[in-house]
Amino acid sequence: MVSKRWKHSNTCVYNVTYHLIWCPKYRREVLIGNIAKDLVKLLKLKAEQLDIEIEDIKVMPDHVHLFVKANPTASPHWIVQQLKAYTSHQLREKYSELKSRIPTLWTRSYYCESIGHISEDTIKKYIEEQKGK
């Protein structure tokens, strides 16, 4: 039986997961309605291009939670950089209110936590519970 937990490449078997969080500039509550829906679609599209699996995603009005699985050569910084750059460009091009309300869509900072197998369910539950806050 092949486990979904592990990924394989030519030279290694791995299970690399991260909990990532980032916010719009000034923590403005702009991630609502169609912007939030498009953000989810764009994140999934870019993740697929980067060969990253999004296990869970929650878009809050003023921040984004991602639970991702990546290969060992993709650093968390590179993943966040790619996702933020792509989504900022696409969303600001489509929604002019994002250009007028804030100078850039995302802050330069982000939160990253590596997640072990034992913690996966805990993180997924935490992210799911964020929707009610």
Backbone as JSON, one array per atom type, in Angstrom:
{
  "sequence": "MVSKRWKHSNTCVYNVTYHLIWCPKYRREVLIGNIAKDLVKLLKLKAEQLDIEIEDIKVMPDHVHLFVKANPTASPHWIVQQLKAYTSHQLREKYSELKSRIPTLWTRSYYCESIGHISEDTIKKYIEEQKGK",
  "N": [[0.83, -1.18, 0.0], [0.63, 2.16, -0.92], [1.5, 5.07, 0.72], [-0.07, 8.23, 1.15], [1.2, 10.03, 2.59], [3.99, 10.17, 2.19], [6.26, 11.44, -0.28], [7.98, 10.82, -3.34], [11.1, 11.07, -4.97], [13.68, 10.77, -7.47], [15.87, 10.43, -5.85], [15.17, 10.57, -3.17], [12.91, 10.07, -0.37], [10.26, 11.83, 1.0], [8.56, 14.03, 3.32], [7.6, 16.96, 3.54], [6.26, 19.64, 5.06], [4.56, 22.77, 5.49], [3.2, 25.39, 7.47], [1.93, 28.32, 6.47], [1.55, 31.82, 6.71], [0.37, 34.98, 5.69], [-0.16, 38.55, 5.29], [-2.25, 41.22, 3.97], [-0.96, 44.45, 2.99], [-0.69, 46.79, 5.62], [-2.47, 45.3, 7.01], [-5.02, 45.41, 5.98], [-8.49, 44.79, 5.47], [-9.1, 43.39, 2.88], [-9.43, 41.02, 1.58], [-11.91, 39.72, 0.58], [-15.14, 38.56, -0.62], [-15.3, 38.36, -4.16], [-12.6, 38.79, -4.55], [-11.35, 37.21, -2.61], [-12.22, 34.68, -3.47], [-11.03, 34.54, -6.03], [-8.37, 34.71, -5.23], [-7.95, 32.21, -3.96], [-8.24, 30.48, -6.17], [-6.09, 31.39, -7.76], [-3.89, 30.86, -6.09], [-3.98, 28.06, -5.97], [-3.58, 27.44, -8.68], [-0.97, 28.51, -9.16], [0.48, 27.03, -7.27], [0.24, 24.48, -8.33], [1.74, 24.81, -10.68], [4.23, 25.14, -9.52], [4.71, 22.69, -8.45], [3.75, 22.14, -5.88], [1.79, 21.04, -3.2], [-1.28, 22.13, -2.02], [-2.59, 21.54, 0.93], [-4.47, 22.55, 2.68], [-6.38, 25.55, 2.85], [-7.22, 28.77, 3.89], [-8.81, 31.77, 3.53], [-8.86, 34.71, 5.12], [-10.38, 37.9, 5.93], [-8.21, 39.63, 6.46], [-5.85, 38.15, 6.32], [-4.0, 35.22, 5.16], [-4.06, 31.7, 5.4], [-2.09, 28.91, 4.77], [-1.57, 25.47, 4.28], [0.9, 23.59, 3.23], [2.48, 21.11, 1.14], [5.68, 20.4, 0.1], [8.52, 19.88, -2.1], [11.83, 18.88, -1.0], [13.7, 20.66, -2.04], [12.51, 23.09, -2.39], [12.47, 26.03, -0.83], [10.84, 27.49, 2.05], [10.79, 30.29, 1.95], [11.11, 30.82, -0.81], [8.78, 29.62, -1.8], [6.71, 31.19, -0.62], [7.43, 33.69, -1.69], [7.02, 33.26, -4.47], [4.24, 32.65, -4.55], [3.08, 34.97, -3.4], [3.99, 37.03, -5.13], [2.89, 36.32, -7.64], [0.08, 36.23, -7.08], [-0.38, 38.83, -6.2], [0.23, 40.4, -8.46], [-1.7, 39.44, -10.34], [-4.21, 39.87, -9.01], [-4.18, 42.65, -8.45], [-4.15, 43.64, -10.99], [-6.67, 42.91, -11.91], [-8.5, 43.94, -10.01], [-9.1, 47.12, -9.42], [-9.51, 48.55, -7.07], [-7.74, 47.5, -5.26], [-5.39, 48.68, -5.95], [-5.82, 51.32, -5.35], [-6.36, 51.41, -2.62], [-4.18, 50.36, -1.17], [-0.58, 50.52, -1.28], [0.95, 48.27, -2.09], [-0.02, 44.86, -2.49], [0.67, 42.8, -0.61], [2.31, 42.46, 2.61], [5.85, 42.56, 3.37], [6.58, 40.58, 5.06], [6.1, 37.29, 6.55], [4.7, 34.34, 8.09], [6.08, 31.26, 9.02], [5.97, 27.82, 9.68], [7.39, 24.73, 10.21], [5.96, 21.55, 9.86], [5.46, 18.57, 11.54], [4.59, 15.08, 11.12], [2.94, 14.25, 13.26], [1.73, 16.61, 14.01], [0.08, 17.39, 11.92], [-2.79, 17.01, 11.82], [-3.54, 18.65, 13.93], [-2.77, 21.2, 13.03], [-4.38, 21.43, 10.73], [-6.91, 21.41, 11.94], [-6.7, 23.75, 13.48], [-6.48, 25.71, 11.42], [-8.96, 25.34, 10.17], [-10.66, 26.14, 12.24], [-10.17, 28.85, 12.25], [-11.86, 30.1, 10.49], [-14.23, 30.64, 11.8], [-13.66, 32.82, 13.4]],
  "CA": [[0.0, 0.0, 0.0], [1.39, 3.39, -1.0], [0.97, 6.09, 1.62], [-0.13, 9.6, 0.64], [2.03, 10.83, 3.49], [5.33, 10.35, 1.65], [6.46, 11.7, -1.7], [9.2, 10.18, -3.81], [11.82, 11.57, -6.14], [14.68, 9.78, -7.86], [16.91, 10.24, -4.85], [14.75, 10.63, -1.76], [11.52, 9.97, 0.07], [10.14, 13.0, 1.88], [7.28, 14.57, 3.78], [7.95, 18.32, 3.95], [5.03, 20.43, 5.11], [4.69, 24.07, 6.13], [2.06, 26.25, 7.73], [2.35, 29.65, 6.03], [0.55, 32.88, 6.91], [0.79, 36.34, 5.36], [-1.23, 39.56, 5.39], [-2.19, 42.38, 3.08], [-0.3, 45.64, 3.53], [-1.42, 47.46, 6.7], [-3.47, 44.34, 7.48], [-6.33, 45.86, 5.5], [-9.45, 43.7, 5.25], [-9.45, 43.46, 1.45], [-9.56, 39.66, 1.04], [-13.33, 39.39, 0.75], [-15.94, 38.41, -1.83], [-14.66, 37.8, -5.35], [-11.14, 38.85, -4.4], [-10.97, 36.01, -1.85], [-12.44, 33.51, -4.34], [-9.98, 34.54, -7.05], [-7.1, 34.43, -4.57], [-7.87, 30.76, -3.78], [-7.99, 29.9, -7.49], [-4.73, 31.75, -8.19], [-2.94, 30.13, -5.26], [-3.99, 26.67, -6.42], [-2.96, 27.4, -10.01], [0.48, 28.72, -9.03], [1.03, 25.89, -6.54], [0.34, 23.38, -9.29], [2.88, 25.12, -11.54], [5.45, 25.0, -8.73], [4.72, 21.33, -7.93], [3.49, 22.23, -4.44], [0.41, 20.64, -2.88], [-1.96, 22.87, -0.96], [-3.41, 20.61, 1.71], [-5.58, 23.32, 3.25], [-6.26, 26.98, 2.62], [-8.3, 29.62, 4.41], [-8.59, 33.2, 3.29], [-9.56, 35.58, 6.06], [-10.37, 39.25, 5.35], [-6.94, 40.33, 6.62], [-4.68, 37.27, 6.23], [-4.15, 33.95, 4.45], [-3.43, 30.51, 5.99], [-1.85, 27.81, 3.85], [-0.88, 24.28, 4.74], [1.43, 23.11, 1.96], [3.5, 20.07, 1.05], [6.62, 20.78, -0.95], [9.69, 19.01, -2.17], [12.88, 19.39, -0.12], [14.51, 21.72, -2.66], [11.75, 24.34, -2.41], [12.51, 26.66, 0.5], [9.62, 28.21, 2.4], [10.9, 31.67, 1.46], [10.86, 30.8, -2.25], [7.36, 29.3, -2.01], [5.93, 32.39, -0.29], [7.77, 34.71, -2.67], [6.36, 32.93, -5.72], [2.79, 32.76, -4.39], [2.71, 36.37, -3.16], [4.25, 37.83, -6.33], [1.91, 35.97, -8.67], [-1.28, 36.64, -6.72], [-0.43, 40.3, -6.15], [0.16, 40.9, -9.84], [-2.98, 39.08, -10.96], [-5.34, 40.51, -8.33], [-4.12, 44.11, -8.61], [-4.5, 43.93, -12.38], [-8.11, 42.7, -12.08], [-9.3, 44.74, -9.07], [-8.47, 48.44, -9.29], [-9.61, 49.01, -5.68], [-6.54, 47.07, -4.55], [-4.34, 49.65, -6.26], [-6.12, 52.62, -4.73], [-6.43, 51.31, -1.15], [-2.89, 50.04, -0.57], [0.49, 50.67, -2.28], [1.24, 46.92, -2.56], [-1.03, 43.99, -1.9], [1.15, 42.03, 0.54], [3.45, 42.93, 3.4], [7.06, 41.81, 3.02], [6.79, 39.53, 6.05], [5.22, 36.12, 6.56], [4.95, 33.38, 9.17], [6.31, 29.91, 8.52], [6.25, 26.8, 10.68], [7.47, 23.39, 9.65], [4.99, 20.7, 10.54], [5.74, 17.15, 11.54], [3.43, 14.22, 10.9], [2.07, 14.23, 14.44], [1.05, 17.89, 14.11], [-0.74, 17.71, 10.75], [-4.21, 17.13, 12.17], [-3.68, 19.8, 14.81], [-2.71, 22.41, 12.2], [-5.59, 21.48, 9.9], [-8.01, 21.8, 12.83], [-6.49, 25.17, 13.8], [-6.83, 26.5, 10.25], [-10.4, 25.23, 9.99], [-11.31, 26.93, 13.28], [-9.97, 30.27, 11.99], [-13.0, 30.61, 9.72], [-15.27, 31.11, 12.72], [-13.22, 33.96, 14.21]],
  "C": [[0.89, 1.26, 0.0], [0.73, 4.45, -0.14], [0.98, 7.45, 0.93], [0.79, 10.51, 1.45], [3.4, 11.14, 2.88], [5.3, 10.61, 0.16], [7.8, 11.07, -2.07], [9.79, 10.98, -4.97], [12.82, 10.49, -6.52], [15.65, 9.45, -6.73], [16.44, 10.29, -3.4], [13.25, 10.38, -1.6], [11.36, 11.07, 1.09], [8.69, 13.3, 2.24], [7.6, 15.94, 4.38], [6.69, 19.17, 3.9], [5.28, 21.72, 5.89], [3.31, 24.68, 6.37], [2.55, 27.66, 7.43], [1.21, 30.64, 6.25], [1.16, 34.19, 6.41], [-0.42, 37.25, 5.27], [-1.13, 40.59, 4.28], [-1.48, 43.54, 3.79], [-1.23, 46.35, 4.51], [-2.52, 46.59, 7.29], [-4.9, 44.79, 7.13], [-7.22, 44.65, 5.2], [-9.98, 43.75, 3.82], [-9.69, 42.08, 0.83], [-10.97, 39.14, 1.28], [-13.99, 39.21, -0.62], [-15.18, 37.76, -2.97], [-13.14, 37.83, -5.27], [-10.66, 37.6, -3.67], [-11.13, 34.76, -2.72], [-11.36, 33.41, -5.41], [-8.62, 34.24, -6.44], [-6.92, 32.92, -4.4], [-7.55, 30.1, -5.12], [-6.56, 30.16, -7.95], [-3.67, 31.0, -7.39], [-2.85, 28.67, -5.7], [-3.31, 26.52, -7.78], [-1.44, 27.52, -9.91], [1.14, 27.56, -8.29], [1.21, 24.7, -7.47], [1.54, 23.59, -10.22], [4.21, 24.89, -10.82], [5.65, 23.59, -8.18], [4.67, 21.32, -6.4], [2.04, 21.84, -4.21], [-0.13, 21.53, -1.78], [-2.92, 21.9, -0.28], [-4.64, 21.31, 2.28], [-5.3, 24.79, 3.02], [-7.47, 27.68, 3.21], [-7.91, 31.06, 4.16], [-9.49, 33.96, 4.24], [-9.53, 36.99, 5.47], [-9.01, 39.95, 5.42], [-5.71, 39.43, 6.67], [-5.05, 35.96, 5.54], [-3.42, 32.86, 5.23], [-3.27, 29.47, 4.88], [-1.16, 26.67, 4.58], [-0.41, 23.59, 3.48], [2.42, 21.97, 2.16], [4.37, 20.43, -0.14], [7.75, 19.78, -1.03], [10.83, 19.65, -1.38], [13.73, 20.51, -0.73], [13.8, 23.06, -2.72], [11.74, 24.94, -1.0], [11.2, 27.37, 0.79], [9.64, 29.64, 1.88], [10.58, 31.75, -0.03], [9.39, 30.54, -2.54], [6.51, 30.54, -1.76], [6.18, 33.49, -1.32], [7.02, 34.48, -3.99], [4.84, 33.13, -5.63], [2.35, 34.22, -4.22], [2.89, 37.22, -4.42], [3.18, 37.57, -7.39], [0.51, 36.48, -8.32], [-1.41, 38.15, -6.66], [-0.59, 40.87, -7.55], [-1.21, 40.66, -10.46], [-4.16, 39.83, -10.32], [-5.35, 42.03, -8.52], [-4.43, 44.52, -10.05], [-6.02, 43.85, -12.59], [-8.95, 43.64, -11.22], [-8.6, 46.08, -8.8], [-8.53, 48.97, -7.86], [-8.4, 48.57, -4.85], [-5.37, 48.01, -4.81], [-4.57, 50.96, -5.53], [-6.1, 52.57, -3.2], [-5.09, 51.07, -0.48], [-1.79, 50.1, -1.65], [0.97, 49.34, -2.88], [0.24, 46.0, -1.89], [-0.55, 43.34, -0.6], [2.24, 42.76, 1.32], [4.67, 42.11, 2.97], [7.26, 40.61, 3.95], [5.81, 38.38, 5.86], [5.58, 35.27, 7.77], [5.13, 32.01, 8.53], [6.61, 28.98, 9.68], [6.34, 25.47, 9.96], [6.62, 22.47, 10.51], [5.42, 19.25, 10.42], [4.46, 16.35, 11.37], [2.45, 14.25, 12.06], [1.22, 15.49, 14.51], [0.09, 18.19, 12.97], [-2.2, 17.93, 11.1], [-4.46, 18.36, 13.04], [-3.69, 21.1, 13.99], [-3.95, 22.53, 11.33], [-6.8, 21.93, 10.72], [-7.92, 23.28, 13.17], [-6.9, 26.06, 12.63], [-8.34, 26.49, 10.03], [-11.14, 26.11, 11.0], [-11.15, 28.44, 13.06], [-11.16, 30.88, 11.26], [-14.08, 31.19, 10.61], [-14.9, 32.35, 13.52], [-13.51, 35.27, 13.53]]
}
